[in-house]
């Protein structure tokens, strides 16, 4: 009798599931893999999943400059929608992000289908046993609605798609540290509220032609604590590679050639900077995966391969959620501990081009001709002729800049823009209620140069640095940023001037690099002569300066400004970094009381 009941129940349940799957076909499926939905249709689909399934919840996490909501789907076995509720379940939290570049919608369509299948197909329910999924179907919502057929000249489908950048023409995947875009400010609040255990960012690549439909990047080259790096390289990487191969999708690490478009020149395998998504997650002690489908492959195949990769990630997290969370806890403890601060921290990396291994790479035949139109190289690929090359890949990285970490940073209260950005990153800090005098390491800048061409709306700066120990009194309202916290790597990337992604490099402190007080030549001419007569060593220094710098020797303004810099009237704040580094733990303890 019980067996009969089960059989009868199946006739009730399975037709219902089939009907749900038909009802929730995506535009991608209805169009045979040729179309992707617009923003309103995507949001409507998300809301319908929420209404139909207790496993799926729709919400938003911010607004765009043009007033659109930033959509978020949450998939959880218990219907939980808050970090506290999910934490009680012990689940790993997976954040999947699509359309950060809105002309690359593969992840959006793959993610919508995957969550649909989890909601209505019993075979997929187990994916939520130990994993809670946060899915951003469209991150760059305004760029998404700059919809058209001619937004990606290198890309094979869909029929229409969004634009790469936001309405403010910012590339969100250069903004994870500086957080200029309103969308990124909202994302950082979401990320640091949930602190996902794993992150996936879905893209479509540019570059050369080759056989792989999907390439990927994982941070395995030294930007994370060793335990996490070992798990990412020794567990996650082979699981994804083998799993995708079994599904008929051989994959390869993110393709970057030593010479652009030229596979035979060899491959580079670097460390993602923290301005990029997976680099930022690594700084937060959380593994991140970059998916890059190949722009020349058909849209249908690209979406299907992304679907397969996302499903593998969930299966791995469901299996390894306990061990991964333990590794992350250990990495957090290490980053906040004294051992980490006693070692120099790399803030930028470069590939070591003297160390490589040979790998098999599935390319296509190509030729390099000289263009009779431009005079440049013209690469001609023939994807009807697949070929496998054995070529070098350079994956050994070295620190190109590293810093000695302080016990804390102290920021004067007037730098509100910087303080507010630190808060977006979830960084803990204490506001001083009274002035405090403390010895700090102070940086002075020289040879400051700004790049001529704007980059992401800013003119980045380069400079030389000299550090000295000085005693300063910081006013009430100054902010103490203790490095004894899990986000210590993020803090160093933001506040250390040597970091290419620091607030200084991005121009947040440009005002201090500008001379604001000047002299009249008729005042400095006699003053300079008095100084030379009174100080023979100054005269010797002046002669050495002229001999070493011919341009200086020919510039009367530069010469008088040099003498001005030696007077008591010189601006003592010019070219001085206002953020102090406290090296003594006792001072930090006193300030923290």
N, C-alpha and C positions, 0 to 999 in steps of 0.2 A: 504493500500500500504506500509506504514512504517513497519507494522508487517511482511509483506512478505519479505521486504528487510532484516530485522533482521534474519529471518529464513534462507534466502539464504546465508547471511554472515556467519552464524554458520556452514554451510556445507563447507565453505572455510576455516574458522579458525580452527575448532576442528580437522579435519584430519591433518592439518599442525602441531598442537600441539602434536597429537598422534605420527606423524612421527618424530618430534623432540625428544620425549621421548624415542622412539625406538632407534633412532640414538645415543642418549646419555646414553644408558644403561652402567652402570659401570661394571668392571670386577667382582666385588662382585656379582652383579645381574646375570651376564652371567654364573657364576660358581655355581649358586644356593646357594650362601652364603658361599662358601668354600675357595675363594681366595681373595687376596688383591693385587693391582698393585704395581710394582716396581716404583722407583723414576721417570725415564724417561716417563713411561706410565702415571703416576699421573700428571706430569707437562704438558704433551701433552693434557690430558683431561682438565686440567684447562685452557690452552690456547684456546682449542676449545670452551669452554663455553664463554670465553671472545669474541671470534670472532662471536659467534652466538647470543649473547644477549647484548643489551645495558645496562642491569642492572648489568652485571658482568664484572669486570676488573681484569686482571692478572698483577701482578708485582712481584718484589723481594725486599727483605729488608736486604740482606747481603750475605756473602759467608762463606762456611765451610772451615776447614783446608785442606780438600782434593779438594777444588775448586768448590764445587757445590753451586748453587744459593739457597737461602732460599726462598721458594715460598709463595706468599700471594695472596689470592682472596679478592676482595672488592665487596660487593653487596650493591647497593644504588639505590633508586628509580629514582634519577636524573642522575645516572651515575657519581656522584661525586667521586673523588679519592684523595682529599686532606683534612686534618683536618679543614682548614679554610672554604672550601666549605661546608663540612658537618655541621660545627658549625652554619653556616647561616641558614640551614634548621631546626635547633633545634632538630635534631634526637639524640636519645641515640646511643652511639657507643658500640657495642658488639664485643669483641675479643674472638674467639673460637680457641683453640689450640689443635692439635692432634700430636701424635707420638713424644712427648718429650722423651718418652721411646719407641723407634721405634719397639720393639717387641709387642707393644700394639696398633694395628692400627685401633681399633674399631671406634674412632672418625674421622679418615680420611675417611673411607668409608661412615659413616653416614653423615658427613658434605658435601661430594661431592654430594650425592644423594639429600640432603636437598637443596643445592644451585641450583642444576639442576631443582628441582621441583619449586623453587621460580622463576627461569628464564622462565620456559616453561609451567607451570600449573597455569591458571588464579586464581584458588582457593587459591593459596599461595601468590599472589602478595601483598595482604594487610599486610603481615608480614613486608614489608619494608615501610609501611606508616610512621612510626615514629622511625624506627631502621635502622642503617647502620651496616652491618656485615663485620668484618675483620676475615678471616679464614686462619689459617696456617695449611695446610693439613699434612705437614711433617716438624717438627721443627728440629729433630735430623736426618739430611739428610744423613750424613756419616754412622751413625749406622744403618739407614734404609737399606743401600745397603750392609751391612754385612748380607745378606739375606740367610735364610736356614730353614730347617725343624726342626732343633734341638736347637732353640734359647730360648725356654720357656718350660722347662720340666713340669711345672705345668699347662700349658695352653691348652685348647681344641680348636685348630684352630686359625687362618686359616692354610692352608696347609704349607705355608712358610711365614716367617715374618722377620723383622729386629732385631737388637740387642739393648739391653737396653741403652748402653752408647755410647758416641761419639767416633770418631777415636782416640782421645786423652785419651780414657777410663775415661771420666768425666761424672758424672750423672748430667744432666742439671737441674734436680729438686732438687739440693742441691746448686745451683749456683746463685740464683737470687740476693743475696746481694754482694757476693765477686766478681762475674763476671769474673772468670778465663777463661772461654771458649769463643772463638771468636763468636760462635753462640749466646751466652748470651749477649755479648756486643752489637751485632746487635739487639737482641730482646729488650734490654733496650732502645736503641735509638728509636725503633718503638713504644714501649709502652709510653715513655715519650713525644713523638711527638704527638701521638693521644690521650693519656690519656683516655682509654676506660671507659665507665660508668659501665660496667659489664664484667666479665671475666669467661670463662669456660675452664677447663683443663681436657682433656679426657684420662683416664687411664684404665688399667685392673688390678684387685687386685691380691695380693697373700694372703695366710693365710688359714683359716679353710674352711670347706664346710658348706653351709647353703642354704636356699631356695631362697633368694633374687637374682635376676639376676643383679640388679644394687643397689649399695650403693653410698652415696654422703657425701660431707662435705661442710658446710657453716660456716663462722666465726660469731658465735653468743655468744661467751663466754668471751667477754671483751677486745678484741684487737682492736676494732674500736670505734669511737665516738658513743655515745648512740643512737642518732637518726638513724644512719645507722644500728647499731646492732638491734634496734627495728624493722626496716623495714625488715631486713634480716630474723629475727626470727619470726616476727608477720605477715608478708605479703608473702615474697618469699618462705620461708620454707613450710607453709601449701599449697600454690598454687601448688608447685611442687609435694608434697606428694599426695594431692587430685587428681591432674591432672594425675599423673602416675597411681594411683589406678584405675581411670576411664578407662584408656587405657589398663588395665590388667597387670600392672607392679607394684605390691606393692614394695615400696622401704624402705630403712632403713638407718639411719646415718652411716657413715664410721665405719666399724667394727674393733675395736681393743680390744682384750680380756685382762683381768688382767693377765691371764696366757696364753701364746701363744698356739693356737690351741684348747683351752679348753673353749667352750661357757658358761658352767655352772659357771665358775669362775667370771662372770660379765663382764661388758663392760666399757670402758673408753671413755670419750668425751673431748678432750683437745683443746688447742689453737695451731694453726699451726704456727711454727716459720717462720720468714720472709725469711729464705733461701728457703722455699717452695713457690710454685706459689701463692696459695690463701692467704698464710700468707703475702707475699710481697704486694699483691693488697690491703689487709687490711691496711697495713702500709701507703699505698698511698690514703687512704680514699675511696677505691673503692671495692664493694663486689666482691668476687670470689667464684666460684662453682667448686668443685672437683667431677668429675664423675668417679666412679670405677665400671666397670662391673665385673661380677664374672668369674674368669678364667676357672672354670670347666664347665660352661654353653656353649652350642653350639655357634660357632662364629656368625651364622646368627641371632640368638636370641639376642646376645649381641649388635650387630650393630643396630638392629631394636629398642631395648630399648634406646640406645644412641640417635638415630634419634628422638624418641618420646620426650626425655628429652630436647634436643636442641630446638625442636619446641616449647615446653612449655615455655622455657626461653625467646624466641623471642616474644611469645604472651604476656607474662607478661611485658616485657620491652615496647612493643607497647602500652600497657594499662597504665603503670605507669611511662612513661618516664619523664613526667613533675615533678612529686613528687620526683622521684629518683634523678633527677638532682638538685632539690632544697635542698634535704638532703645532697648531696655531696658538694654543695656550702657551706652549713652551717658547715659541717665537716671541710672543707678546712679553713674557717674563724676561726673556733675554734682552729685548730692545729697551726695556725699562730699567735694566739692571746696571750696576757699576762696571761689569766686565765689558759690556758693549761700549761704554763711554771711554774706556781706557784704550781702545783700539781706534786707529784712524778709519774713518768712514769714507768710502769712495762716493763722490757726488757726480761723476761722469765716467764713462767707459769708452774704450776704443778697441777694435779688433787687433789682435797681434798677428800681423801679416807674415810673420816668420814661422808660424805654427799652423799646420793644416792636416786634415785627413782626406782620403779619397773616398768619394761616394758615387753611387750610380744615380744618375738624374735622367728622368724620362722627358726628353725634349722633343722638338721637331726640327727637321732640317731647315736651314736658313742660309742666306747669303748676305754679305755686306758689300754694297756697291757705293760708289761715289755719286751722289745725286747731281744730275746735270741742271737741276733747278736751283738748289741751294748751295751746292758744293760740300754739304755735310754727308755723313754716312746714312745710307738708306738700307734699313734691315728689311729683308723680304723672307717671311716665314711660309713654310709649306706644310700645313697640318695634315696633309694626305701622306706625309712621309715621317712617321714616328721613328725616333732613334733614341737609344740609351747611351749616354756619355758617362765615362768615369772622369770626374772633375774634382778639384780640391774645394773643400769648404773650410772656412776659417771661423772656428767657434770659440777659440781661446781669447778671452778678453782681459785687458789690463785697466787699472784705474788711471785715467788721464788727469783726474783732479781728485784729491782727497783732503779731508779736514780732520783736525783734532776737535773732539766734541767737548763743550763745556758742561758744567753741572746744570746751568740754566741760562736763559737769555732774559734781558730786561729791556722793555720797550717803553719809551716815554709816551705819555697819554695823548699827545697831539697826533700820533700816527694811527688815527682811528681806522683808516682804510685797511691798513695791514692787520690791525687787531681784529677787525670784523672778519677778514678773510680767514684768519687763523681759527676763529670760532666755527666757520663753515666746515672746516676739516675735523671738527670734533675735538680740537686740542684743548686740554685743560689749562687754565691760567688763573692767577690770583692778582687782584687789583690792590695796590698798596694804598693804605688809608692815610699815610703820612710820609714825608720825605725820608729818603734812606741814602746814606753815603756808603759806597761800597767800591772796592777795587775790581776793575773789570778789564778784560782784553778788548781793545778798541782798534778798529780797522780804519786806515786812511787810504784814500784812493788817489791814484795818479795816472797820467796817460789815458784819460777817459776818452773813449770813442763810441759814437753811436752809429749803428749801421744806417746807411743812407736810405735803403729801401724799407718801407714799412712791412712788418711781419705780424699778422694777426692784430692789426690796428695799433701796434707799438713799434718803436724803434729801439731794439735791444742794444744794450751797452756792453762793452768790454773795458777792462781796466787792469791796472796793476794794484797790488795790495801790500800794505805794510802794517803789521800789528804791534801794538805797544800796550803795556800794562799801565793803567792810569786810575786814579781815584776820582769818581764822579758822584755828585749828589743827584739822585733821580727824584722828581717831584711826586707828590701825592697824585694818585690816579695812574701812575706807571703800572705796567703789567709784567708780572713775573711768569715766565714760561719754564717750568721745571722739566728737565729732560727725563726725570724719573717717571715716565709714562710710556705706554705701548706705542704711541704715535711718534716716537723720537726720530725715526727716519724721515717722516714727513716734515717735522719741524726743521731738521737740518737742511733738507732740500729747499725749504722756503726762506730760511733766515741766514744761511751761510752764503756770503757773496761769491765764493768760488763756484757755487752750484749754478750751472747754466740756466736752471729754471727758478732761481731765487727771485724774490721780490725786487732785489736790486737790479738784477740782469733784465727783468721785464719792465723796469722803468718806474717802479713805485716810489723810489727815492731820488728821482732825477733832480728834484729841487735842491737837494744838498750838494749836487755836483755843479751847480751854477754859481758863479761869482756874483754877489749882489751889491757889494760896496766897492767904489773905485776912488781914484785920485785925479787931481789935475796935474798936468805935466809941469806947470810952473811951480807947483809945490814940491813935487818929487825930485826935480832936477837938483835944487840945492840940498834937499834932504839926503839924496844918494851920495853927494860929495862929502857931506858931513860924516856919513856912515863909513865911507871908505877911509877918510882921514883918521877916524877914531879906532878903526879895527883892521889891522893888517891882515889878519886871517880871513876876513870877509873879502878883502881885495884879492887874495890868492884864490879863494873859492870862485869869485867872479871871473877871474882869468881862466880857470879850469872849465867853467861852464861855457864860456865863449868858444874855447878851443874844441870842446866836445860837441857843440851844437851850433853849426854854422848859421842855421836859420834864426836861432836866438840872437846870435851876434849881429845880424843884419836888421833886427826889429827893435826900434826904439821903444815901442809900447811894451814889448815882452821884457826888455831890460828894466824899464822903470817898474813894471809889475813885479819883477823878481825882487827888486829892492823893497818895494812895498810889502811883499810877503815876509820880509825880515824885520818889519817894524811892529810895535805894539798895537798899531791900528788894524792890523790884518785880522780878517774874520776867522776866529778860532773854530767855528763850526763848519767852514767850507771844506768839502771833500772828506768829512769825518762821518763815518757810519754811526747813526744815533742809537743803534741797537747794541747793547753791551753784552759781553759774555762773562758770566760769573764762573770762575774756575774752582772756587773754594766751596765745598759742601756745607761748611759751617755757616757761611753767609746765607746760603739758600735756606737752611733750616731756620735761621733767625728771621728771615723775611717771610717764611711760610707760617709763622706763629700767628 
